[in-house]
Amino acid sequence: MEALYTAVATATHGREGRAVTSDGKLDLQLAIPVEMGGSGQGTNPEQLFAAGYAACFASALGLVGRQAKIDVSDAAVTGEVGIGKQGEGFGLAVTLRVELPETVDEATGRKLVEQAHQVCPYSNATRGNIPVELVIE
C-alpha cells in the first residue's frame, strides 16, 4: 500500500503520560480510567481508538451511501471500545452503534453498514483480530 497520508503521534509515560501529534493539533493528557484503578484525569487509548474508529466508519458509510445514491449524511456512529484481560495480557472488543436517518429503511441500512464495514480502514485493520459488533439503532 502506498500511503496517501501518515499521521504521526508520540506518547510518553504510557497510560499516565501525554500524547502529542507531530503537528501539535492533538496534545492530550493521558490517564488510566477510574474503572481500571487510575485517576481518570485524562483521556485514554481506548477513548482515542473509539473516536477514531467512529469517525472513520462514518466516513466509510458516507462513501457507500453516496455510491448507492442514498443520503446518510445525518448518520451518527458511536464507537465503544472495551478492554479486558485476555490470557496473560489484555484484549479489546468494539461495538459500533450506527444511527441512520429515518428515511433509510432497515434492510437498506443494514446493507450500507455491512458495505461500510468492508470499506473502512479500521474495520479492515481489526478484522480477524478483535470482535467488532455492528448495531443499527
Summary of the structure (lengths in Angstrom):
residues: 137
radius of gyration: 16.8
end to end distance: 34.3
largest distance: 47.8
contacts: 349
relative contact order: 0.13
helix: 36%
strand: 29%
